Every structure is written in structure tokens, then in C-alpha cells.
Amino acid sequence: MSLHAFPSVAAFGHQPTPDGVDVVGIDLPVGRLTAYRVVPFGPSKGTVLIVPGYTGSKEDWRTFMPLLRDAGWTAVAISRRGQADSAAPDDRAAYTLEQEAADVVRVAALLDDGAPVHLVGHSLGGVIVRAAAIASPSSFRDVTLFCSGPHGWANRKFAEKGIVAETCSNRALFDAQNPLWAGRPDEELPDDPRFVRERFDHTSVLSVLGGAAILEDTADDTAALASTGLPTLVAHGIWDGAWPIPWQHDMATRLGAEYAVIPESYHGPQVENPLGTLAVFDTFMNAH
């Protein structure tokens, strides 16, 4: 396995980057996406591509990346177009599901000499990786839909869209979601809320609006993913509330997918129960 020579870029935000985690740029037609990359100290078991969710970024995987490395995986976690310090087109039409999925396919082609990679999508990232797998199944070894459901529902993000559209500001959305920290200076915020606010400030409003539209789409392409024949894992935290858990279980059944419930976790098991999450991912990907 040879590694693409991605350029090093500056870290985003005030939180430290763990030792052995590279911060790199991946140049695509949309511009430069930023990413974390880890490479194991010994032989690599394969390459994993991770796609974050709605208002997330690669930093959602900051503390999990070393675990993947230590388990023997080469892994890349991207910040999607418009997120944090990734390229952010100034056009609402640039944030469609099809364009987000095309970015994922293009990144995959730059990893491991273009060989198929293991694909993980968290929340909205799960919707995006499903579309990427349907569009280009030969790009992937398998697909993990992580805390992600089969479809959205109308007006799911109505209030959030209203705040962002009215103020043209993600800061207003952060303040509405975090009233305890609204308006406080950085030095009064704990590390995690401070970082989330930094990310909201740097994330494109158009990315948030585009992601909200995808999350409100009621189209269900589970059958199309099943028809690719790709091995699939559906996994979520036992207390995940972002998608109805019965929907996630039913999606796994219709896919003929492996299904795992990660204990002691909500919508971010890679942070809330990292070792439990690693065990689920590692077992599934080792099989493929």
C-alpha cells in the first residue's frame, strides 16, 4: 500500500492534535478539503474513509483516529465542503447530496492507489456515503452507516433553518442551542463548547442550509444500496436520538446488513464509548 502525498495544513481550532495524527489537505474540484490521516506503525489492514455529519467536521474524530491507527488501520477523516476550514463555495446550489457524494468518491480515488476503501458515514455523513456507494460501488469495500437513518422527514430542521436564514449567522444557531454559553468570551467556555462555537463561526451558512435540506428529504434509497451488494454495517448508540432507532434497525434488516448497538453512548459513540465503537468497526472491517 502506497500513500498519496497530501500536503500538510494547519490544524483547525484551539484543541491539540493528537500525536501521530497528520492534518492534511485534499485538493478536489470544489477546492481543498482538510482531513486527519493516521497510518499504523506496522502493516496496514486497509484504508478507512470517514465522513462527518451535519454541523460536524473531521475534529469529531480527533480522539478516535489514534485508536484506528493502533488497531492497524490507515484512516482518513475529512471535513466536508463548507465545514470548518474546508473549501466553502459561495453558492447554495453547491451543497447538494449529489455533489457531497461526488466529493467522497473523488477522495476515495486518491487513497490506497485507487483500491476500494472501507467507508464510514456519521449521521448526515451516513446519508452522503450511501449516495456515494450507490453512485460508485466499485470505490468501496464496505459501508458503515453510523447513527444514520434511511431517510429524513419534513420540517426536521425548520427552526434551525429559520435562525440561520434570518441572521445569516451560525453563531446565532450556536447561541440558541447553547444558552448557557451564549455571548460568553472564549476563556469562560469549556474546551468542547468553545471548539463547537469556533466551528460554527467558520462553517458556511450555506453548508448548514444544504445539510438541513438533505436531512428533510423523505426519499428512501435503501433498496438501491442493497442492490450494490456491498457489505453493510448499521451501528448506533443505544441512546441515539437523532434518527428513530426502529428506523435504523429496519434499514439494517432491509439491507441484509450487520447491526450493532453500542452501549453507553448517544449520537457520538466514537467519543462517548470509543473502545466499544472500535470493536464494532474493527470486527466488521476485518471481515471484508
C-alpha positions in Angstrom: 0.0 0.0 0.0 1.4 3.4 -1.0 0.3 6.7 0.4 -0.7 9.7 -1.6 1.4 12.7 -0.8 -1.2 15.1 0.6 0.2 18.4 1.7 0.3 19.3 5.4 -2.0 22.1 6.5 -2.5 23.9 9.8 -4.7 22.4 12.4 -8.1 24.0 12.9 -9.3 25.2 16.3 -7.6 25.5 19.7 -7.7 21.9 20.7 -4.4 20.0 20.3 -3.9 17.4 17.5 -3.0 14.0 19.0 0.5 12.7 18.4 0.7 10.7 15.2 -2.3 12.3 13.6 -1.5 14.2 10.4 -3.5 17.2 9.3 -3.6 17.3 5.5 -5.3 19.0 2.6 -7.0 17.0 -0.2 -7.5 19.0 -3.4 -10.7 18.4 -5.3 -12.6 20.4 -8.0 -14.5 22.1 -5.2 -11.2 23.3 -3.6 -9.2 21.9 -0.7 -10.8 19.8 1.9 -9.0 19.3 5.2 -8.5 15.9 6.7 -7.0 13.9 9.5 -4.8 11.0 8.5 -3.3 8.2 10.5 -1.0 5.4 9.4 -0.3 2.3 11.6 3.2 1.7 12.8 3.2 -1.8 11.3 1.4 -3.3 8.3 -1.9 -1.7 7.4 -5.1 -3.8 7.4 -6.6 -1.4 4.9 -7.8 2.1 4.5 -10.9 3.7 6.1 -12.6 6.9 4.9 -14.7 8.7 7.4 -17.4 11.3 6.5 -18.7 13.5 9.3 -22.3 14.7 9.9 -24.4 17.8 9.7 -22.6 20.5 11.6 -19.6 18.4 12.3 -16.1 18.1 10.8 -13.0 15.9 11.0 -12.5 17.1 14.5 -15.4 14.9 15.7 -12.9 12.0 15.1 -9.9 13.7 16.7 -9.5 11.4 19.7 -10.7 8.3 17.8 -8.2 8.4 15.0 -5.3 7.1 17.1 -7.4 4.1 18.1 -7.9 3.2 14.5 -4.2 3.6 13.9 -3.3 1.4 16.9 -5.7 -1.3 15.6 -3.8 -1.4 12.4 -5.9 0.8 10.1 -4.8 3.6 7.8 -7.6 6.1 8.1 -8.7 9.5 6.7 -11.4 11.6 8.2 -12.4 14.6 6.1 -14.2 17.9 6.8 -16.8 18.1 4.1 -17.2 21.1 1.8 -18.2 24.2 3.8 -17.3 22.7 7.1 -14.7 24.4 9.4 -11.6 25.1 7.3 -12.6 23.1 4.2 -13.3 24.9 0.9 -16.7 26.6 1.0 -18.4 27.5 -2.3 -20.4 30.7 -2.1 -23.4 29.2 -3.9 -26.3 27.4 -2.2 -26.6 25.1 -5.2 -23.1 23.7 -4.4 -24.4 21.8 -1.3 -26.5 19.1 -2.8 -26.4 15.4 -1.9 -25.1 14.5 -5.3 -22.1 17.0 -5.0 -21.3 15.9 -1.5 -21.3 12.2 -2.6 -19.1 13.0 -5.6 -16.6 14.6 -3.2 -16.5 11.3 -1.2 -15.9 9.2 -4.4 -13.1 11.6 -5.5 -11.4 11.4 -2.1 -11.6 7.6 -2.2 -9.9 7.5 -5.6 -6.9 9.3 -4.0 -6.4 6.7 -1.2 -4.6 3.4 -1.5 -3.7 3.8 -5.2 -7.4 3.9 -6.0 -8.2 0.5 -4.5 -11.6 0.2 -2.8 -11.7 1.6 0.8 -13.8 1.0 3.8 -16.4 3.8 4.1 -17.9 5.2 7.3 -20.5 7.9 7.4 -21.8 9.5 10.6 -25.3 10.9 10.8 -25.8 13.2 7.7 -22.4 11.7 6.6 -24.2 8.3 6.5 -26.7 9.7 4.0 -23.9 11.0 1.9 -21.8 7.8 2.0 -24.9 5.9 1.0 -25.3 8.1 -2.1 -21.6 7.7 -2.8 -21.7 3.9 -2.6 -24.8 3.8 -4.9 -23.0 6.1 -7.4 -19.7 4.2 -7.4 -19.9 0.9 -5.6 -16.5 -0.2 -7.0 -14.8 2.5 -5.0 -15.6 0.8 -1.7 -15.1 -2.5 0.2 -18.0 -2.0 2.6 -20.1 0.7 4.1 -20.9 1.6 7.7 -24.0 3.7 8.3 -23.2 5.1 11.8 -26.0 6.8 13.7 -27.8 7.4 10.5 -31.3 6.5 9.2 -32.9 5.5 5.9 -34.5 8.9 5.1 -35.3 12.3 6.6 -38.6 13.9 7.4 -40.3 17.2 6.5 -39.6 20.2 8.6 -37.0 18.3 10.7 -34.7 21.3 10.7 -37.3 24.0 10.4 -36.3 26.0 13.5 -32.6 25.8 12.7 -33.0 26.9 9.1 -35.1 29.8 10.3 -32.4 31.0 12.7 -29.6 30.7 10.2 -31.6 32.2 7.3 -32.8 35.1 9.3 -29.5 36.1 10.8 -27.1 34.8 8.1 -25.1 33.5 11.0 -24.2 30.2 12.5 -23.3 31.9 15.8 -27.0 32.6 16.3 -27.7 28.9 15.9 -24.9 28.1 18.5 -26.4 30.6 20.9 -29.9 29.1 20.5 -28.6 25.6 21.1 -26.3 26.5 23.9 -28.0 29.3 26.0 -25.6 28.7 28.9 -22.7 29.7 26.8 -24.3 32.3 24.6 -22.4 35.6 24.5 -19.6 34.5 26.8 -15.9 35.1 26.0 -13.8 32.1 24.9 -11.9 32.0 28.2 -15.2 31.2 30.1 -16.1 28.3 27.9 -15.0 24.7 28.5 -12.9 23.2 25.7 -15.7 21.4 23.8 -18.3 24.2 23.7 -15.5 26.6 22.8 -14.5 24.4 19.9 -18.0 23.9 18.7 -18.5 27.7 18.6 -15.3 28.1 16.7 -16.5 25.6 14.2 -19.9 27.2 13.8 -18.2 30.6 13.2 -16.1 29.1 10.4 -18.6 26.8 8.8 -20.5 28.1 5.8 -24.1 29.1 6.4 -24.9 27.6 3.0 -23.4 24.2 4.2 -25.8 24.2 7.2 -28.8 25.1 4.9 -27.8 22.5 2.4 -27.3 19.8 5.0 -30.7 20.7 6.6 -32.4 20.2 3.2 -30.8 16.7 2.8 -31.9 15.8 6.3 -35.5 16.8 5.4 -35.6 14.7 2.2 -38.0 11.8 2.6 -36.6 9.7 -0.3 -35.5 6.2 0.8 -32.8 4.7 -1.3 -32.1 1.7 0.9 -33.1 -0.7 -1.9 -30.6 0.9 -4.2 -27.8 0.5 -1.6 -28.8 -3.1 -1.1 -28.6 -3.7 -4.9 -24.9 -2.7 -4.9 -24.1 -5.9 -3.0 -21.7 -4.0 -0.7 -21.3 -5.5 2.8 -23.0 -3.0 5.1 -23.0 -2.3 8.8 -25.7 -0.3 10.6 -24.5 0.8 14.1 -25.7 3.4 16.6 -25.5 4.3 20.2 -28.0 2.7 22.5 -29.5 6.1 23.3 -29.1 7.6 19.9 -31.9 10.1 19.4 -31.1 11.7 16.0 -33.0 9.0 14.0 -35.7 6.8 15.4 -33.9 3.6 16.4 -36.6 1.4 14.9 -36.0 3.0 11.6 -32.3 2.2 11.9 -33.0 -1.4 12.8 -35.5 -1.8 9.9 -33.0 -0.3 7.5 -30.4 -2.9 8.6 -33.0 -5.6 8.0 -33.8 -4.4 4.5 -30.1 -4.1 3.7 -29.3 -7.6 5.0 -26.7 -5.6 7.0 -24.9 -6.4 10.1 -26.4 -4.5 13.0 -24.7 -3.3 16.2 -25.9 -1.3 19.2 -23.1 0.4 21.0 -23.7 0.6 24.8 -23.2 3.6 27.0 -23.5 6.1 24.1 -25.8 8.5 22.3 -25.2 10.1 18.9 -21.4 10.2 19.1 -20.3 6.7 20.2 -16.8 7.3 18.8 -16.4 9.9 21.6 -18.8 8.5 24.3 -17.7 4.9 24.0 -14.6 4.8 21.8 -13.4 1.3 22.6 -16.9 -0.1 22.1 -17.1 1.6 18.8 -13.6 0.5 17.7 -14.5 -3.1 18.5 -17.6 -2.9 16.3 -15.8 -1.2 13.4 -12.7 -3.5 13.6 -14.7 -6.7 13.6 -16.8 -5.7 10.6 -14.0 -4.3 8.5 -11.7 -7.2 9.3 -14.2 -9.5 7.7 -14.0 -7.6 4.4 
